[in-house]
Amino acid sequence: MSTNPVVIDADISMTLKTIRDYMRWGASLFTEHKVFLGHGIATPLHESATIVLHTLFQPYQLDDCYLDAVLTFTERERVIKQLIRRVAERKPAAYITNEALFAGLCFYVDERVLVPRSPVAELIEQSFEPWVDAEQVTHILDLCTGSACIAIACAYAFPQAQVDAVELSDDAVDVANINIEKHDIAEQVTLYQSDLFKQLPETKYDLIVSNPPYVAIQEWKELPAEYHNEPEMGFTGGETGLDLVLRILVGANNYLTEQGILIVEVGSSAETLQQLFPEIPFYWLEFERGGDGVFLLTAEQLKQYHKLFCNYSASP
């Protein structure tokens, strides 16, 4: 991807001295160049602080008393380089730091996977209450796991449950394995390389959760440059955005327990899905921290409408 030229004052490293200076300067730089913030960081100042602190090998919750510490010239040059890189290359901050927070946990990420930012994190932190009884959940399936952030976060939230994570992409499987090892959770999380349900053993799950590719191809083409630094395979779900979603609706019927639930994020394709199936009572979940386009269906509902899903999926 081509880069955008960023012109800065030659003496900037002489003018800016402290951690606080560089956080503020980075925020101004991002605002001036209209970087797009759509990867879980709310403001240019937060984005700048994330990059500055990581570059200085400091914790993200660094005490305010250290913000006026004067940087060495080597540190200043390193920080300036990374802040300019964010603007010039339009890389999300998580690809510069190789870290992303999700459900209060830290995950390794790079350009092989989408940056974790799903509102499903809020559901995981609440153990999906009131939709499930946490003590009764023994098997969880995460479809299209990517970095495995949802699967691993579910393992923390349900320490008594076995979690299966499914991913098709070779690259994403590699990153998922990095995170499973990072969190030392291989005994609880099993990773399958599979096209959705195809390579899964015959298992019944109390909870199936998925954040699949759901963006229509034309919509993806019009997204800001930051999104085009992420793998297209993690975004696009065909002409309508619903190719994989429809397959999940068909297949989940055979993998849920009688009291199980299916939760799927469809984001901007929510309206399209509801228009396709106006008679189906998708329950659209709400989030205190923002986000939408996540539906819930029970195993009973999936069974009731299974023929309808199959008929639509089979139509030309």
N, C-alpha and C positions, 0 to 999 in steps of 0.2 A: 504494500500500500504506500502511495506517495506521502511524503511528509509535508507539513506546512512550515514555512520559514518563520522563525521567532527571533526578532531583533531586540536585544537588551543593551543597556548601557554597559560600556566596557569596564567601568569602575564599580559595578554593582557590588562586588565582593568586598570593596573597601567601604561602601556606604552601609551595607547591612551586616550586622555583627552577631546578633543573638538568635537563639532558636525562635523566639517570638517574632523577630524581624522577618525571618524566612517563611514562617507560617503565614504572616500577613501578606508578604510579597507574593507568595505562591497563590493565595486566594485572589489577589488582584489580577495576577497574570491569567488565571483560569477564567475569571469574569470577563476580562478584556477580550480574550480569544474565544469566548463562548464555548468552552468545553461542555460536553453533555454529561450530566450526572444522572445515571439511571441504573447504577449498580450497587445500590444499598447505602450510599453515602449521601447525606442530605444537602450539604452546602459546600461551596468552594473552599471555605475555611476548614471544614472537616476533611475534605479531600487533600488539601495542602498539608494539614497537620499529619495525616496518615503517612504521606510520602516522606515528609521531613523527619518524623520520629523514626520511621523504619530505616531510613538511610543513615541515621545517627546511631542505630542499634539501641534505641531507647524504647521503653514500653509505651503503648498507646495511652495509658492512664498516667503519664508522667506528672509528678507533682508540679503545681504552678511555680513553686519556688525555683525550679530549674530552668524555666522558660527564658530567663534573662541571662543564662550562661552564654559566654562569648565563644563562638566557634573558631577553630583553627582555620587557616586559609585552605588547607586540604579539605576539611569538612565542608566549608562554604562552596568550594568548587564542585564537590560531589553532590551536594543538595541542589545547587543550581542546575546541574546536568539532569538530574532526575525530574525536577519540576518542568524544565523545558521539554524533556522527552514526553511528558504527559500531554503537553499541548501539541508538539510537532507530530507525534505518531498517533495521537488520539487513542492511546492505550488506556483502558480502565486502570485505576490505581492498583487493583488486585493483581494485575499482570506485571506491574513494576515491583511490587512488594512480594509477589508469590504467596500472598496470604489473604484469606477472606474469613470474616466472622459470620457464623450462621448458627442460630439458636444458642448463642453464647459460647460457641466452640470455634476453635481456630482450625482452618483447613488449608492445605497446600493447593494452589491453583496455578495454572499457566494457560497458554493459548490453546491447549488441547481440550479444554472443557469450558462450559459457560461459567461465569462468575456467579456464585450462590447469592440469591437475593429473594427467593420465593417467600411469599407471606405464609406459606405452610409452616415456616419456622415457629410462628406464633402458636399454631395448633399443637406442634410437638412440645413446646414448652408447657402447654396446658394438658399434656398427655391425652389430647383429643377429647377431653371431657367437654360436654356431657355425652358425647356420642358413643364412647366405649367405657366399659368398666376396666380400668387399668390392670386390676388384679386378675382379670380373666383373659387378658391378651397374651397369647403364647407364641403366635406366629405372625410376622409382619412381612409384607412384600413391597419393595420400592422398585417400580418400573422406570426405566430411563434414568438411572441413578447418577450419571455424569461423574462428578467428583466424589460421589457417595456421601455427600453431606446430609441428605435426608435420612438415608439408611443408618448412618452412624449416630446422628442425633436421636433417631428413634431408639437405637440400642441403649443410649444413655437414659432416655426417658422411660424405657421399659426393660430394666436390667434382667428380668426373668424371661424375656421373650427371645426367640431366635428370629433373626432378620435376614431375609434373602434380598439381595440387590441385583438388578438386571441391567445390563448395558450392552449395546451392540458394537459401538465404536472401539476399535483397537486402542486408539489414543486415550480415550476416556477410561477404559479398563486399566490402563497403566497408571493414570492419576488416581483412580479409585483405590488401587492397591497401595499406592503411596500413603493415602490417608488411613486406610485400614491398619497399615503397619504403624503409622504415626500415632494413632490412638490405641494401639495394642489391643485390638478388638476382634481379631480374626476368629476367636472361638465363638463369638456371638453373631458375627456378620459373615455371611457366605456370598461371594460374588459369582454370578453366572454371566458368561458372555452369550447373549441370546437375543434373538429378534422377538422381543416381548416374551410371550409364554412358551415359545417353541421348544427351548432346551430345558425348561423347568421340570423337576420331578413332580409327580402327582401329590400335591400338598394342598391343604385347605388353610386359608389365612383368615385371621380375625380382622385384619386391616390390610387393605391394599391402597397404597398412596402413590401418586405419580405426578411428576412435572414434565410431561413429554414435549417434544417439539409441537408447537401449536400455531405458529405464525404463517399466514398465507404468503406465498412466494412474492406476490406484488408488494405486500406490506413490508416484507423484509427488505426488498430493494430500496425502499424509501426511508429506512431507519437511519438514525445518525451514524456517523463514522465509527464511533466507539463500539457499536454493536457489530460492525463488520470486521472488527478485530477478533471477534469470537467465532467459533466454528459454526458454519452455516447448518451443519447436520443437527446441531442442538436447537436450532430455531424453527426451520421450515417444516411444515406438515402438509405439503401439497398445495394445490390451488386454493382450497378453502381453509387450509390450516388444520383440518380435522382428520386427516388420514389415519394417524396413529390413535387418536382419541376414539374413533369409531371402532377400531380393532380392539382397543382396551375394553370398551363397553360390551363387545361381543364375547371376548375371552374371559373376562372377570367372573362371569356367571359360574364357570366351572372351578373356580379357585377360592371362592369365599365360603366360610362357614355359614351356617344358617343365620347366625346373628351378626355376621360380618358386615363391614361397610367399605365402600369404595370412595376415595377422595382424589379428585383429579383437578389440576390447574389447567385451565384453557385460556386464561388471560383475555386478550383482545378478541378471541374467537367465541366468547361466551354468547354473544347475541346470535351469531350464525348457528351455533349448536341449538339454542333454544328455538330458533325459527325452523330448524330441520325437524325438531320433535316437540311441537307445541303441546302435545298431550302428556308429555312426561314431566313429572313434578321434580325437576332438578332442585335441590336445596342449595341456594347460593350463600356461601358462608361470608360472614362479615369479620373485619379485622380492626382492632383498636389502633394498630400502628400503620394502617393504610394497606392498600392492595385489594384486588377483587378478582373475579373470574375463576373462582374455585368452587366446584360443586361437590355435593355428597349424595350418594345413592346407597340404599340398603341392599343387602343380598336379596331380600324379598322383592324389591322393586326391579332389580336386574333380572330376576327370574320372570317376573310378570311381563316385562317388555322385551325379553330376550329375542323373541321372534321378530319383533319390529326392527330391532337393531340389526339382526341377521339379514332381513329382507333389504334393508337400506344399503348395507355394506355390499350385498351381492348385486345390487342394481348397477347398470352401466353408467 
